[in-house]
Amino acid sequence: MEYDAKIRNRLKRVEGQIKGIIRMVDSNEECKDVITQLSAARSALDRTIGVIVSSNIIDCIQQTEGLEEKTQEEIVQEAVDLLVKSR
């Protein structure tokens, strides 16, 4: 699967958030503020996972058209399983 610039940009943003959180921890920021930033980073990762999985569904369906190895339902179920596993 190819990952486009949007995925890379999302991950770079999360990387920046994590670096900011590390700075917050190093400077003993308030727990509430650190947790807020951690939640924001986790949310950004969750959205990135969703984008990757949804892109993967499209790729898999396009690759398997005409093939009888996997049905579209099986492909969608695999994608749902990936999302559930990521939580």
Distance bins in CASP14 RR format, pairs under 12 A and 6 or more apart:
PFRMAT RR
TARGET T0000
AUTHOR 0000-0000-0000
RMODE 2
METHOD distances of the structure
MODEL  1
1 7 0 0 0 0 1 0 0 0 0 0 0
1 51 0 0 0 0 0 1 0 0 0 0 0
1 52 0 0 0 0 1 0 0 0 0 0 0
1 53 0 0 0 0 0 1 0 0 0 0 0
1 54 0 0 0 0 0 1 0 0 0 0 0
1 55 1 0 0 1 0 0 0 0 0 0 0
1 56 1 0 1 0 0 0 0 0 0 0 0
1 57 0 0 0 0 0 1 0 0 0 0 0
1 58 0 0 0 0 1 0 0 0 0 0 0
1 59 1 0 1 0 0 0 0 0 0 0 0
1 60 0 0 0 0 1 0 0 0 0 0 0
1 62 0 0 0 0 0 1 0 0 0 0 0
1 63 0 0 0 0 1 0 0 0 0 0 0
2 8 0 0 0 0 0 1 0 0 0 0 0
2 52 0 0 0 0 0 1 0 0 0 0 0
2 55 0 0 0 0 1 0 0 0 0 0 0
2 56 0 0 0 0 0 1 0 0 0 0 0
2 58 0 0 0 0 0 1 0 0 0 0 0
2 59 0 0 0 0 1 0 0 0 0 0 0
3 9 0 0 0 0 0 1 0 0 0 0 0
3 10 0 0 0 0 1 0 0 0 0 0 0
3 11 0 0 0 0 1 0 0 0 0 0 0
3 48 0 0 0 0 0 1 0 0 0 0 0
3 51 0 0 0 0 1 0 0 0 0 0 0
3 52 1 0 0 1 0 0 0 0 0 0 0
3 55 0 0 0 0 1 0 0 0 0 0 0
3 56 0 0 0 0 0 1 0 0 0 0 0
3 59 0 0 0 0 0 1 0 0 0 0 0
4 10 0 0 0 0 0 1 0 0 0 0 0
4 11 0 0 0 0 0 1 0 0 0 0 0
4 48 0 0 0 0 0 1 0 0 0 0 0
4 51 0 0 0 0 1 0 0 0 0 0 0
4 52 0 0 0 0 0 1 0 0 0 0 0
4 55 0 0 0 0 1 0 0 0 0 0 0
4 59 0 0 0 0 0 1 0 0 0 0 0
5 11 0 0 0 0 0 1 0 0 0 0 0
5 12 0 0 0 0 0 1 0 0 0 0 0
6 12 0 0 0 0 0 1 0 0 0 0 0
6 13 0 0 0 0 0 1 0 0 0 0 0
6 47 0 0 0 0 0 1 0 0 0 0 0
6 48 0 0 0 0 1 0 0 0 0 0 0
6 50 0 0 0 0 0 1 0 0 0 0 0
6 51 1 0 0 1 0 0 0 0 0 0 0
6 52 0 0 0 0 0 1 0 0 0 0 0
6 54 0 0 0 0 0 1 0 0 0 0 0
6 55 0 0 0 0 1 0 0 0 0 0 0
7 13 0 0 0 0 0 1 0 0 0 0 0
7 14 0 0 0 0 0 1 0 0 0 0 0
7 44 0 0 0 0 0 1 0 0 0 0 0
7 45 0 0 0 0 0 1 0 0 0 0 0
7 47 0 0 0 0 0 1 0 0 0 0 0
7 48 1 0 0 1 0 0 0 0 0 0 0
7 49 0 0 0 0 0 1 0 0 0 0 0
7 50 0 0 0 0 0 1 0 0 0 0 0
7 51 1 0 0 1 0 0 0 0 0 0 0
7 52 1 0 0 1 0 0 0 0 0 0 0
7 53 0 0 0 0 0 1 0 0 0 0 0
7 54 0 0 0 0 0 1 0 0 0 0 0
7 55 1 0 0 1 0 0 0 0 0 0 0
7 56 0 0 0 0 0 1 0 0 0 0 0
8 14 0 0 0 0 0 1 0 0 0 0 0
8 15 0 0 0 0 0 1 0 0 0 0 0
8 48 0 0 0 0 0 1 0 0 0 0 0
8 51 0 0 0 0 0 1 0 0 0 0 0
8 52 0 0 0 0 0 1 0 0 0 0 0
9 15 0 0 0 0 0 1 0 0 0 0 0
9 16 0 0 0 0 0 1 0 0 0 0 0
9 44 0 0 0 0 0 1 0 0 0 0 0
9 48 0 0 0 0 1 0 0 0 0 0 0
9 51 0 0 0 0 0 1 0 0 0 0 0
10 16 0 0 0 0 0 1 0 0 0 0 0
10 17 0 0 0 0 0 1 0 0 0 0 0
10 41 0 0 0 0 0 1 0 0 0 0 0
10 43 0 0 0 0 0 1 0 0 0 0 0
10 44 1 0 0 1 0 0 0 0 0 0 0
10 45 0 0 0 0 1 0 0 0 0 0 0
10 46 0 0 0 0 0 1 0 0 0 0 0
10 47 1 0 0 1 0 0 0 0 0 0 0
10 48 1 0 1 0 0 0 0 0 0 0 0
10 49 0 0 0 0 1 0 0 0 0 0 0
10 50 0 0 0 0 0 1 0 0 0 0 0
10 51 1 0 0 1 0 0 0 0 0 0 0
10 52 0 0 0 0 1 0 0 0 0 0 0
10 55 0 0 0 0 0 1 0 0 0 0 0
11 17 0 0 0 0 0 1 0 0 0 0 0
11 18 0 0 0 0 0 1 0 0 0 0 0
11 41 0 0 0 0 0 1 0 0 0 0 0
11 44 0 0 0 0 1 0 0 0 0 0 0
11 45 0 0 0 0 1 0 0 0 0 0 0
11 47 0 0 0 0 0 1 0 0 0 0 0
11 48 1 0 0 1 0 0 0 0 0 0 0
11 49 0 0 0 0 0 1 0 0 0 0 0
11 51 0 0 0 0 0 1 0 0 0 0 0
11 52 0 0 0 0 1 0 0 0 0 0 0
12 18 0 0 0 0 0 1 0 0 0 0 0
12 19 0 0 0 0 0 1 0 0 0 0 0
12 44 0 0 0 0 0 1 0 0 0 0 0
12 48 0 0 0 0 0 1 0 0 0 0 0
13 19 0 0 0 0 0 1 0 0 0 0 0
13 20 0 0 0 0 0 1 0 0 0 0 0
13 40 0 0 0 0 0 1 0 0 0 0 0
13 41 0 0 0 0 1 0 0 0 0 0 0
13 43 0 0 0 0 0 1 0 0 0 0 0
13 44 1 0 0 1 0 0 0 0 0 0 0
13 45 0 0 0 0 0 1 0 0 0 0 0
13 47 0 0 0 0 0 1 0 0 0 0 0
13 48 0 0 0 0 1 0 0 0 0 0 0
14 20 0 0 0 0 0 1 0 0 0 0 0
14 21 0 0 0 0 0 1 0 0 0 0 0
14 37 0 0 0 0 0 1 0 0 0 0 0
14 38 0 0 0 0 0 1 0 0 0 0 0
14 40 0 0 0 0 1 0 0 0 0 0 0
14 41 1 0 1 0 0 0 0 0 0 0 0
14 42 0 0 0 0 1 0 0 0 0 0 0
14 43 0 0 0 0 1 0 0 0 0 0 0
14 44 1 0 1 0 0 0 0 0 0 0 0
14 45 1 0 1 0 0 0 0 0 0 0 0
14 46 0 0 0 0 0 1 0 0 0 0 0
14 47 0 0 0 0 1 0 0 0 0 0 0
14 48 1 0 0 1 0 0 0 0 0 0 0
14 49 0 0 0 0 0 1 0 0 0 0 0
15 21 0 0 0 0 0 1 0 0 0 0 0
15 22 0 0 0 0 0 1 0 0 0 0 0
15 41 0 0 0 0 1 0 0 0 0 0 0
15 44 0 0 0 0 0 1 0 0 0 0 0
15 45 0 0 0 0 0 1 0 0 0 0 0
15 48 0 0 0 0 0 1 0 0 0 0 0
16 22 0 0 0 0 1 0 0 0 0 0 0
16 23 0 0 0 0 1 0 0 0 0 0 0
16 24 0 0 0 0 0 1 0 0 0 0 0
16 37 0 0 0 0 0 1 0 0 0 0 0
16 40 0 0 0 0 0 1 0 0 0 0 0
16 41 0 0 0 0 1 0 0 0 0 0 0
16 44 0 0 0 0 1 0 0 0 0 0 0
17 23 0 0 0 0 0 1 0 0 0 0 0
17 24 0 0 0 0 0 1 0 0 0 0 0
17 34 0 0 0 0 0 1 0 0 0 0 0
17 36 0 0 0 0 0 1 0 0 0 0 0
17 37 1 0 0 1 0 0 0 0 0 0 0
17 38 0 0 0 0 1 0 0 0 0 0 0
17 39 0 0 0 0 0 1 0 0 0 0 0
17 40 1 0 0 1 0 0 0 0 0 0 0
17 41 1 0 1 0 0 0 0 0 0 0 0
17 42 0 0 0 0 1 0 0 0 0 0 0
17 43 0 0 0 0 1 0 0 0 0 0 0
17 44 1 0 0 1 0 0 0 0 0 0 0
17 45 0 0 0 0 1 0 0 0 0 0 0
17 48 0 0 0 0 0 1 0 0 0 0 0
18 24 0 0 0 0 0 1 0 0 0 0 0
18 25 0 0 0 0 0 1 0 0 0 0 0
18 34 0 0 0 0 0 1 0 0 0 0 0
18 37 0 0 0 0 1 0 0 0 0 0 0
18 38 0 0 0 0 1 0 0 0 0 0 0
18 40 0 0 0 0 0 1 0 0 0 0 0
18 41 1 0 1 0 0 0 0 0 0 0 0
18 42 0 0 0 0 0 1 0 0 0 0 0
18 44 0 0 0 0 1 0 0 0 0 0 0
18 45 0 0 0 0 1 0 0 0 0 0 0
19 25 0 0 0 0 0 1 0 0 0 0 0
19 26 0 0 0 0 0 1 0 0 0 0 0
19 37 0 0 0 0 0 1 0 0 0 0 0
19 41 0 0 0 0 0 1 0 0 0 0 0
20 26 0 0 0 0 1 0 0 0 0 0 0
20 27 0 0 0 0 1 0 0 0 0 0 0
20 29 0 0 0 0 1 0 0 0 0 0 0
20 33 0 0 0 0 0 1 0 0 0 0 0
20 34 0 0 0 0 1 0 0 0 0 0 0
20 37 1 0 0 1 0 0 0 0 0 0 0
20 38 0 0 0 0 0 1 0 0 0 0 0
20 40 0 0 0 0 0 1 0 0 0 0 0
20 41 0 0 0 0 1 0 0 0 0 0 0
21 27 0 0 0 0 0 1 0 0 0 0 0
21 29 0 0 0 0 1 0 0 0 0 0 0
21 33 0 0 0 0 1 0 0 0 0 0 0
21 34 1 0 0 1 0 0 0 0 0 0 0
21 35 0 0 0 0 1 0 0 0 0 0 0
21 36 0 0 0 0 1 0 0 0 0 0 0
21 37 1 0 1 0 0 0 0 0 0 0 0
21 38 1 0 0 1 0 0 0 0 0 0 0
21 39 0 0 0 0 0 1 0 0 0 0 0
21 40 0 0 0 0 1 0 0 0 0 0 0
21 41 1 0 0 1 0 0 0 0 0 0 0
21 42 0 0 0 0 0 1 0 0 0 0 0
21 44 0 0 0 0 0 1 0 0 0 0 0
22 29 0 0 0 0 0 1 0 0 0 0 0
22 34 0 0 0 0 1 0 0 0 0 0 0
22 37 0 0 0 0 0 1 0 0 0 0 0
22 38 0 0 0 0 0 1 0 0 0 0 0
22 41 0 0 0 0 0 1 0 0 0 0 0
23 29 0 0 0 0 1 0 0 0 0 0 0
23 33 0 0 0 0 0 1 0 0 0 0 0
23 34 0 0 0 0 0 1 0 0 0 0 0
23 37 0 0 0 0 0 1 0 0 0 0 0
24 30 0 0 0 0 1 0 0 0 0 0 0
24 31 0 0 0 0 0 1 0 0 0 0 0
24 32 0 0 0 0 0 1 0 0 0 0 0
24 33 1 0 0 1 0 0 0 0 0 0 0
24 34 1 0 1 0 0 0 0 0 0 0 0
24 35 0 0 0 0 0 1 0 0 0 0 0
24 36 0 0 0 0 1 0 0 0 0 0 0
24 37 1 0 0 1 0 0 0 0 0 0 0
24 38 0 0 0 0 1 0 0 0 0 0 0
24 40 0 0 0 0 0 1 0 0 0 0 0
24 41 0 0 0 0 0 1 0 0 0 0 0
25 31 0 0 0 0 0 1 0 0 0 0 0
25 33 0 0 0 0 0 1 0 0 0 0 0
25 34 1 0 0 1 0 0 0 0 0 0 0
25 35 0 0 0 0 0 1 0 0 0 0 0
25 37 0 0 0 0 1 0 0 0 0 0 0
25 38 0 0 0 0 1 0 0 0 0 0 0
26 34 0 0 0 0 0 1 0 0 0 0 0
27 33 0 0 0 0 0 1 0 0 0 0 0
27 34 0 0 0 0 0 1 0 0 0 0 0
28 34 0 0 0 0 1 0 0 0 0 0 0
29 35 0 0 0 0 0 1 0 0 0 0 0
29 36 0 0 0 0 0 1 0 0 0 0 0
29 37 0 0 0 0 1 0 0 0 0 0 0
29 38 0 0 0 0 0 1 0 0 0 0 0
30 36 0 0 0 0 1 0 0 0 0 0 0
30 37 0 0 0 0 0 1 0 0 0 0 0
31 37 0 0 0 0 0 1 0 0 0 0 0
31 38 0 0 0 0 0 1 0 0 0 0 0
32 38 0 0 0 0 0 1 0 0 0 0 0
32 39 0 0 0 0 0 1 0 0 0 0 0
33 39 0 0 0 0 0 1 0 0 0 0 0
33 40 0 0 0 0 0 1 0 0 0 0 0
34 40 0 0 0 0 0 1 0 0 0 0 0
34 41 0 0 0 0 0 1 0 0 0 0 0
35 41 0 0 0 0 0 1 0 0 0 0 0
35 42 0 0 0 0 0 1 0 0 0 0 0
36 42 0 0 0 0 0 1 0 0 0 0 0
36 43 0 0 0 0 0 1 0 0 0 0 0
37 43 0 0 0 0 0 1 0 0 0 0 0
37 44 0 0 0 0 0 1 0 0 0 0 0
38 44 0 0 0 0 0 1 0 0 0 0 0
38 45 0 0 0 0 0 1 0 0 0 0 0
39 45 0 0 0 0 0 1 0 0 0 0 0
39 46 0 0 0 0 0 1 0 0 0 0 0
40 46 0 0 0 0 0 1 0 0 0 0 0
40 47 0 0 0 0 0 1 0 0 0 0 0
41 47 0 0 0 0 0 1 0 0 0 0 0
41 48 0 0 0 0 0 1 0 0 0 0 0
42 48 0 0 0 0 0 1 0 0 0 0 0
42 49 0 0 0 0 0 1 0 0 0 0 0
42 86 0 0 0 0 0 1 0 0 0 0 0
42 87 0 0 0 0 0 1 0 0 0 0 0
43 49 0 0 0 0 0 1 0 0 0 0 0
43 50 0 0 0 0 0 1 0 0 0 0 0
44 50 0 0 0 0 0 1 0 0 0 0 0
44 51 0 0 0 0 0 1 0 0 0 0 0
45 51 0 0 0 0 0 1 0 0 0 0 0
45 52 0 0 0 0 0 1 0 0 0 0 0
45 86 0 0 0 0 1 0 0 0 0 0 0
45 87 0 0 0 0 0 1 0 0 0 0 0
46 52 0 0 0 0 0 1 0 0 0 0 0
46 53 0 0 0 0 0 1 0 0 0 0 0
46 83 0 0 0 0 1 0 0 0 0 0 0
46 86 1 0 0 1 0 0 0 0 0 0 0
46 87 1 0 0 1 0 0 0 0 0 0 0
47 53 0 0 0 0 0 1 0 0 0 0 0
47 54 0 0 0 0 0 1 0 0 0 0 0
47 83 0 0 0 0 0 1 0 0 0 0 0
47 86 0 0 0 0 0 1 0 0 0 0 0
48 54 0 0 0 0 0 1 0 0 0 0 0
48 55 0 0 0 0 0 1 0 0 0 0 0
48 83 0 0 0 0 0 1 0 0 0 0 0
48 86 0 0 0 0 1 0 0 0 0 0 0
49 55 0 0 0 0 0 1 0 0 0 0 0
49 56 0 0 0 0 0 1 0 0 0 0 0
49 79 0 0 0 0 0 1 0 0 0 0 0
49 82 1 0 0 1 0 0 0 0 0 0 0
49 83 1 0 0 1 0 0 0 0 0 0 0
49 84 0 0 0 0 0 1 0 0 0 0 0
49 85 0 0 0 0 1 0 0 0 0 0 0
49 86 1 0 1 0 0 0 0 0 0 0 0
49 87 0 0 0 0 1 0 0 0 0 0 0
50 56 0 0 0 0 1 0 0 0 0 0 0
50 57 0 0 0 0 1 0 0 0 0 0 0
50 79 0 0 0 0 1 0 0 0 0 0 0
50 80 0 0 0 0 0 1 0 0 0 0 0
50 82 0 0 0 0 1 0 0 0 0 0 0
50 83 1 0 0 1 0 0 0 0 0 0 0
50 84 0 0 0 0 0 1 0 0 0 0 0
50 86 0 0 0 0 1 0 0 0 0 0 0
50 87 0 0 0 0 0 1 0 0 0 0 0
51 57 0 0 0 0 0 1 0 0 0 0 0
51 58 0 0 0 0 0 1 0 0 0 0 0
51 79 0 0 0 0 0 1 0 0 0 0 0
51 83 0 0 0 0 0 1 0 0 0 0 0
52 58 0 0 0 0 0 1 0 0 0 0 0
52 59 0 0 0 0 0 1 0 0 0 0 0
52 79 0 0 0 0 1 0 0 0 0 0 0
52 82 0 0 0 0 1 0 0 0 0 0 0
52 83 0 0 0 0 0 1 0 0 0 0 0
52 86 0 0 0 0 1 0 0 0 0 0 0
53 59 0 0 0 0 0 1 0 0 0 0 0
53 60 0 0 0 0 0 1 0 0 0 0 0
53 75 0 0 0 0 0 1 0 0 0 0 0
53 76 0 0 0 0 0 1 0 0 0 0 0
53 77 0 0 0 0 0 1 0 0 0 0 0
53 78 0 0 0 0 1 0 0 0 0 0 0
53 79 1 0 1 0 0 0 0 0 0 0 0
53 80 0 0 0 0 1 0 0 0 0 0 0
53 81 0 0 0 0 1 0 0 0 0 0 0
53 82 1 0 1 0 0 0 0 0 0 0 0
53 83 1 0 1 0 0 0 0 0 0 0 0
53 84 0 0 0 0 0 1 0 0 0 0 0
53 85 0 0 0 0 0 1 0 0 0 0 0
53 86 0 0 0 0 1 0 0 0 0 0 0
53 87 0 0 0 0 0 1 0 0 0 0 0
54 60 0 0 0 0 0 1 0 0 0 0 0
54 61 0 0 0 0 0 1 0 0 0 0 0
54 75 0 0 0 0 0 1 0 0 0 0 0
54 76 0 0 0 0 0 1 0 0 0 0 0
54 79 1 0 0 1 0 0 0 0 0 0 0
54 80 0 0 0 0 0 1 0 0 0 0 0
54 82 0 0 0 0 0 1 0 0 0 0 0
54 83 0 0 0 0 1 0 0 0 0 0 0
55 61 0 0 0 0 0 1 0 0 0 0 0
55 62 0 0 0 0 0 1 0 0 0 0 0
55 79 0 0 0 0 1 0 0 0 0 0 0
55 82 0 0 0 0 0 1 0 0 0 0 0
56 62 0 0 0 0 0 1 0 0 0 0 0
56 63 0 0 0 0 0 1 0 0 0 0 0
56 75 0 0 0 0 1 0 0 0 0 0 0
56 76 0 0 0 0 0 1 0 0 0 0 0
56 78 0 0 0 0 1 0 0 0 0 0 0
56 79 1 0 0 1 0 0 0 0 0 0 0
56 80 0 0 0 0 0 1 0 0 0 0 0
56 81 0 0 0 0 0 1 0 0 0 0 0
56 82 1 0 0 1 0 0 0 0 0 0 0
56 83 0 0 0 0 0 1 0 0 0 0 0
57 63 0 0 0 0 0 1 0 0 0 0 0
57 64 0 0 0 0 0 1 0 0 0 0 0
57 70 0 0 0 0 0 1 0 0 0 0 0
57 72 0 0 0 0 1 0 0 0 0 0 0
57 73 0 0 0 0 0 1 0 0 0 0 0
57 74 0 0 0 0 0 1 0 0 0 0 0
57 75 1 0 0 1 0 0 0 0 0 0 0
57 76 1 0 0 1 0 0 0 0 0 0 0
57 77 0 0 0 0 0 1 0 0 0 0 0
57 78 0 0 0 0 1 0 0 0 0 0 0
57 79 1 0 1 0 0 0 0 0 0 0 0
57 80 0 0 0 0 1 0 0 0 0 0 0
57 81 0 0 0 0 0 1 0 0 0 0 0
57 82 0 0 0 0 1 0 0 0 0 0 0
57 83 0 0 0 0 0 1 0 0 0 0 0
58 64 0 0 0 0 0 1 0 0 0 0 0
58 65 0 0 0 0 0 1 0 0 0 0 0
58 72 0 0 0 0 0 1 0 0 0 0 0
58 75 0 0 0 0 1 0 0 0 0 0 0
58 76 0 0 0 0 0 1 0 0 0 0 0
58 79 0 0 0 0 1 0 0 0 0 0 0
59 65 0 0 0 0 0 1 0 0 0 0 0
59 75 0 0 0 0 1 0 0 0 0 0 0
59 79 0 0 0 0 0 1 0 0 0 0 0
60 67 0 0 0 0 0 1 0 0 0 0 0
60 69 0 0 0 0 0 1 0 0 0 0 0
60 70 1 0 0 1 0 0 0 0 0 0 0
60 71 0 0 0 0 0 1 0 0 0 0 0
60 72 0 0 0 0 1 0 0 0 0 0 0
60 73 0 0 0 0 0 1 0 0 0 0 0
60 74 0 0 0 0 1 0 0 0 0 0 0
60 75 1 0 1 0 0 0 0 0 0 0 0
60 76 0 0 0 0 1 0 0 0 0 0 0
60 77 0 0 0 0 0 1 0 0 0 0 0
60 78 1 0 0 1 0 0 0 0 0 0 0
60 79 1 0 0 1 0 0 0 0 0 0 0
60 82 0 0 0 0 0 1 0 0 0 0 0
61 67 0 0 0 0 0 1 0 0 0 0 0
61 70 0 0 0 0 1 0 0 0 0 0 0
61 71 0 0 0 0 1 0 0 0 0 0 0
61 72 1 0 1 0 0 0 0 0 0 0 0
61 73 0 0 0 0 0 1 0 0 0 0 0
61 74 0 0 0 0 0 1 0 0 0 0 0
61 75 1 0 1 0 0 0 0 0 0 0 0
61 76 0 0 0 0 1 0 0 0 0 0 0
61 78 0 0 0 0 0 1 0 0 0 0 0
61 79 0 0 0 0 1 0 0 0 0 0 0
62 72 0 0 0 0 0 1 0 0 0 0 0
62 75 0 0 0 0 0 1 0 0 0 0 0
63 69 0 0 0 0 0 1 0 0 0 0 0
63 70 0 0 0 0 1 0 0 0 0 0 0
63 72 0 0 0 0 0 1 0 0 0 0 0
63 75 0 0 0 0 1 0 0 0 0 0 0
64 70 1 0 1 0 0 0 0 0 0 0 0
64 71 0 0 0 0 1 0 0 0 0 0 0
64 72 1 0 0 1 0 0 0 0 0 0 0
64 73 0 0 0 0 0 1 0 0 0 0 0
64 74 0 0 0 0 1 0 0 0 0 0 0
64 75 1 0 0 1 0 0 0 0 0 0 0
64 76 0 0 0 0 0 1 0 0 0 0 0
64 78 0 0 0 0 0 1 0 0 0 0 0
65 71 0 0 0 0 0 1 0 0 0 0 0
65 72 0 0 0 0 1 0 0 0 0 0 0
65 75 0 0 0 0 0 1 0 0 0 0 0
66 72 0 0 0 0 0 1 0 0 0 0 0
67 74 0 0 0 0 0 1 0 0 0 0 0
67 75 0 0 0 0 0 1 0 0 0 0 0
68 74 0 0 0 0 0 1 0 0 0 0 0
69 75 0 0 0 0 0 1 0 0 0 0 0
70 76 0 0 0 0 0 1 0 0 0 0 0
70 77 0 0 0 0 1 0 0 0 0 0 0
70 78 0 0 0 0 1 0 0 0 0 0 0
70 79 0 0 0 0 0 1 0 0 0 0 0
71 77 0 0 0 0 1 0 0 0 0 0 0
71 78 0 0 0 0 0 1 0 0 0 0 0
72 78 0 0 0 0 0 1 0 0 0 0 0
72 79 0 0 0 0 0 1 0 0 0 0 0
73 79 0 0 0 0 0 1 0 0 0 0 0
73 80 0 0 0 0 0 1 0 0 0 0 0
74 80 0 0 0 0 0 1 0 0 0 0 0
74 81 0 0 0 0 0 1 0 0 0 0 0
75 81 0 0 0 0 0 1 0 0 0 0 0
75 82 0 0 0 0 0 1 0 0 0 0 0
76 82 0 0 0 0 0 1 0 0 0 0 0
76 83 0 0 0 0 0 1 0 0 0 0 0
77 83 0 0 0 0 0 1 0 0 0 0 0
77 84 0 0 0 0 0 1 0 0 0 0 0
78 84 0 0 0 0 0 1 0 0 0 0 0
78 85 0 0 0 0 0 1 0 0 0 0 0
79 85 0 0 0 0 0 1 0 0 0 0 0
79 86 0 0 0 0 0 1 0 0 0 0 0
80 86 0 0 0 0 0 1 0 0 0 0 0
80 87 0 0 0 0 0 1 0 0 0 0 0
81 87 0 0 0 0 0 1 0 0 0 0 0
END
